[in-house]
Amino acid sequence: MKTFIFVYGTLRQNYHNHAYLNTANFLGEAKTQDKFVMHVNGRIPFVSGSQSISHILGEVYEVDDLTLARLDELEGCYPISNNPIRFDSKSWYTRKQVAIQFSDWDKVISVWMYFNEKEIHHPIISSGDYKDHDKLPHWYFAYGSNMNKSRMVERNVNFTRRIKGSVNDHRLVFNKIADSNPGYGYANIMPVQGKSVMGILYDVNEAGLMELDKREGVNMGHYFRSQITVFLDDGTSVEAIVYLAHPDKIKDGLLPTKAYMEHLYKGIDILGDEGKAYLDQALIEARVTDDSRFLTDSDIPMLGSEEELANVKDYALPVLINGHKAKIYYYECTWSTRLVFFCEPEEVIHFEAMNLGMDEHGYFRSKYFHFVRRGILMFREQRVIIEFDK
């Protein structure tokens, strides 16, 4: 059975999904008789009936049942009944019959067209022609060296806005292998519950994104484009393009070069003092791996006897906390386990700078602590790196 279908986005000729129509019969260019609204998110278009903005421009094809099924799968469209046509509630797109008029003659026919009534908060292509999507601005979220505005200018990436943003439940790492600097790493972000990544949002056009693709080595498999939700200071959010390191280019335990980090610190003009503290901590944490030199909770001794507590300096474990010497141990109180560490008088100033309130004898005690992972210990909201002092 043959079916007429109208396509308006990436299924059109010269776009990346057109191969799905290799066996279809092209009937001509056309536009919808009625007006709809075309939204676009990155390179993905969504047509909705929620507004009457413009006629939608596209192409008409005659397809067989197999091709139609493949198109439905591509669009996340799940029919559950053909007469009348109904779709599963989990469908991303649905199909509707619309009237279209061919561009080169007055013929009007009824065709299937994909609609999406969920993605209606993205920018609008007011012309109704997907070819105009490259004229729209895109949010790009920079968390690495492109936080340096001069680097963006040098890379010929034009932008119209540059503002602070953050991504929830991710953390900044430096595990992208730097091919030109063996043993060193470039920035990447990875999912971690409860952490956030600070960065800079740039408003760029499609030409800017294509330039970024080249600079980030997308075709060479270094980074790949993705979409991510970025929160602004006022609590609102935007969807932005972000570049993530390809899994084949990741290695733990890498550190950025000093010159590379200087690019990130250039973002402080937007991120402020909070941004400097964030980058300082990210750099400290960059060297933490699953290596046994970093502690877990089971490495810390539990002191319980009177002799151990009386001679705590002999029984406590020597460690480095953010690189500074201390000794650490657990002991049981009536209601909870306490973690204690103490240091020599000359080291107290370093721990005070970490906002860890120590008493006049150089002791810190807390029942509010947990290991995030090997080597990273949390005291309330304060994160520290802890390793054996050997």
N, C-alpha and C positions, 0 to 999 in steps of 0.2 A: 504494500500500500504506500502511495506517495503522499507526502505532506508538505505544505508550503510553510516556510519559517522565515521570519524577518530578524536579522541580526544587526546590532548597532555598535558593538564594542570590539573586543579582542578577537572575535570570530570573523571580522571583516578581512578583506584582502589586505595583505602586507602587515598583518598583526600576528602575534605569536600563537594564537589558538586557531588560526585559519585552517591548519592541517586537519582539524576535525571535519572539515567540509570538502576534503579532497575528492570524495566520490559523489558529491552532490551536484545538482544541475543549477548553475547560476542563471537567474532569470533577469537580473538587472538591479540598478540602484533605485531607491524609493524613499518616501517619507510617509510618516503616519498622517492619516487624515485629521485626527484629533490631536490636541496638544497635551503633552505630559511634562514631567520634569526629569532631567538627567542629572544625577549626582555622580561624583567621582571620588574615589578614595585611592590615592596613589595612581595606579594604572587600572583600577577596577571600576567600571561604570555600573550604575544602578538606575534603572528607569522606574519611576513611581507615578501612580495616579493621584498622588496627594496634592499636586498643584498643576495648573495649566499654564506652563511657561512657554513651551515651543513645540513645534513639530519635531519628531525624532527622525534623524537621517540614518539610513543604513542600506542593507542589501537583502534581496530576496533569493531564497534557494528552495529547490524541490529536493526533499530528502526521503530516504526510505526509513522503515521502522527501526532498523539497527542503528542508523546514524542519529535518529531522533532520541533513541535510548541513551546513546553515548553523550549527546548534548545535555540531556536531563541529568546524567551523572555528573558531568562537568559543572553544571550550574547548581548542583545540590537540590534538584527538583524531583520530588517523589510523588508521582501520581498514584492514587489509591482507587480511583474510579474514572472511567472514560465518559460515561453518559449518565448524569452530568459529570463534567470534569471536576474532580476534587483532589486535594493534595494533602499529604501528611503534614501535620503541624510543625515538624522539624525541618521542613523544606526551607532552603535559603532563598531561592527564586521559585516563582510559580509561572505557569504559562497562561496567557489569555488570548482570545481571538480579537484582532483589531483590523480595521480597514486601512490599507495602504494604497498610495498612488505612485505609480512608476514615474521616474524623472523624465523619460524620453517619450512617453505618450500618456494619454488621459485615462488609461485603464486603471480601475480600482478593483482590488480583490481582498478577500479576507485571509489573514495569515495568523500563525501563532507567533507570539512575542513574549519574551521573558520579562517579568516584573519583580521588583524587590521593594516591599513596603516597610522593611526593617531598617535599611541603611539610608535614612533620609536626613541625617545631620551633617553630611559632608558637603563640600563646595559644589555649586551648581554650574553646569555648562549651559549657559543661557541660550546658546545657538542650537542646542540639541544635537550637535555633531561631535562625536567622540574625537574626531581629528583635532579639535580645539583643546583637548585636555592638556597638551604640552604648554599652553599659554597660562594655565592656572598656577598659582603659587602652591608650594608644598612645604609642610613643616618637616625639617630635618633635625634630628636630635644628635648633637655631638657630645661625646663623653670623654674623648681622647684628645689627640693633638689638634683637632679642628676646633677646639674651644678657643684657640688662638685666632683672633680675627685676621691677623696678618697672613696666617697660613691659608685661610680661605681665599683671601684676595690674591695671593701668589698662585693659587691653584685655579684661578679664573672662575671661581664659584661666586657669582653675584648673589647678594641677599638684600632684602628690604627691611627685615627686622632681626633683632638679636636679643633674646630675653632668657631669663633663668627658667629652668624646668627640672623636674625630678621624676624618676621612675621607681615605683614601689616594688618590693620583693625581688630585688636584684642587687648585686654588688659589683663594684669595679675590681677587675683583676688585670694582670699583665701577662696572660698566658698565650698570647698570639705570637708564634715563632717569628722572629725578625730575620728573614733570610739574608738580608744585607749586613746583619750584626749578629753572627752566631753566638748563642748563649744568652742573648737578651730578648726581651719581650715587648710587644705593643699592647695597647689597651683592648679590653674586651669586657663585656658584661655577662654575668651568668645568674640564673635564678637562685635566690636565697631568701627564704621566708623571713620577713621582718627587717631586712636591710633595704636601703634605698641608694640610688645612684643620682648624683647631682650632675647637671650638664647644661648645655646652652642650646636653645631652639633657634634655628635659622629659618627664615621664610625664603625659600629658593624656588626657581622655576625648573621645568623639565630639563632644560639645557644644563643647569647646575647639577642636577642629579646625575645626568649622563657623565659629566666631568668627575663627579665623586665616584661613580662606578669605576672609572679608569684609575683614579688615584687610590681607591681601596682594593684594587686588583680583583674585581668581581669575576672577570672573564678568566683569570688565572687561578680561581678557586681559593683566594686568600680570605676575603670577606663576602658575605651575601646580604642582600637587602631583606629587611623584615619590617613589619608594622608594630608599633608599640604605643601604649597609652602614656602620655607625659602630663604630669600635673603642674599647674602654675601656682604662684604664691597666693592667688585669691581663691584657691580651692577648685577652680574649674580645670578641665582637662582637654587635651587635643590628641588626635591620632597623628603620629609622626613616623617618618622613615627613619630607620636605624640600621647601621651596619654591624653585623655580628661575625665573629671569626668562624671560619669553616672548621668543623671538628677535626679534619685531617691536619690542621695547622695549629693545633693546641698542644701545649706541653706545660706541666706544672713546674713550679719553682723558678720561673724566669723573672728577671728584674728589668725594669726600664733603664735606659741610659739617662744620665743627667741631662743631656741635651733634649731628649724626648720629653722628660718631665717638665722642662721649662716651658714647653708649649702648653701643657695642661695648666700650669700655674698662671699663664697669661689670661686664663678664664676668670681669675679672681676679680677682674674689673667688673664682672657681672655677678659672680657668685659671692663676693664679699669675704669677710673674715671666716664665716662659717664654711665657705668653700675651701679656704686654705687648710683649716683643721681637718676637713673631710679628705683632702688630698694627702695631707701628712699621714693620716691613719691608714689610708689605702696603700701608701708606699711602705709603711711598716708591715702591713699584713701581706704584702706581695710575696715575701719570701717564705711564708708559712706553707709547709707541705705535709704530707702524711709521714714524713721522716720521723724516726723514733727520738730524735733530739728534742722534739716538741712534746709537751706534756699532755696527758689525759687525766681525768679525775682519779683513776686508779694508781697513778704514779705518786700522788701526794700522800704522805704518811698520816695516819690517825694516831695522835698522841693521847694516851689515856691514863697511864700510870702516874703516880705522884713523882716518881723519879724522872720520867720523861718530861713532865711539865716543869719540874724544878730545874732541869738542865736542858731547857728547850733549844738553846743554841747548838747543843751537840746533836740533838735528834731531828731537828727541822731540816728540810731538804733545801740545799743551795740551788737557786734558780736565777734566771734573768727575766725581768718583767719589763717589756719594751726596751730591752737592752741594758737595764740597770740591775745591779746585784741586790738580792734579797734572799730571805729564807722563808719557807712556807710550810704550813701543816694544818690538819683538821683537828678539832676536838669536839666532843659531844657536850652540849649544854642540856639543861632539863628538858627543853622543848624542841631543840633543833641542833643540827650540826653547824658549827661555825668554821669558817676559813680564816686563817690568820697568816699574815706575813709581816715581817719586820726587816729593817735595814739599818745600816750604820748611819750615824748622824750626817755625814757628808752627802749621803744619797737622798735624804728626806726631801730636799728641794725638787728633785726630779719627780717624785711621786705626788707631791703637792701640785705640780704643774699638770698632772693627769687628773686633777680634781678628786683624788682619793684622800679623804680626811684621815690623817694619821695623828696619833696622840703625841704628847711631848717626848715620849720614849722611842718614837719611830715605829709604833705598832699600828696595824690596820686590822680590824675585825669586821666580818660581815656574815649574815645568814642569807643574804640575797645574792646568790652567785650561781652560775652554771657554765659549763663548757659548751660553746657553740659548736665546736669541732676540735680536733686535736690542735693544741697550740693557741687557741683563742678562748679566753676566759672573760665572762661578763660579770661585773659588779653593778647591779641595777642597770643603768644605761651606759656604763663605761666599759669599753672593750680594751683588753690588753693582750699582748703576745707573751706567752710564757714558755720558756724552754729551760733545759738543764744547763746549769753553770758548770761546765767541765774545764 
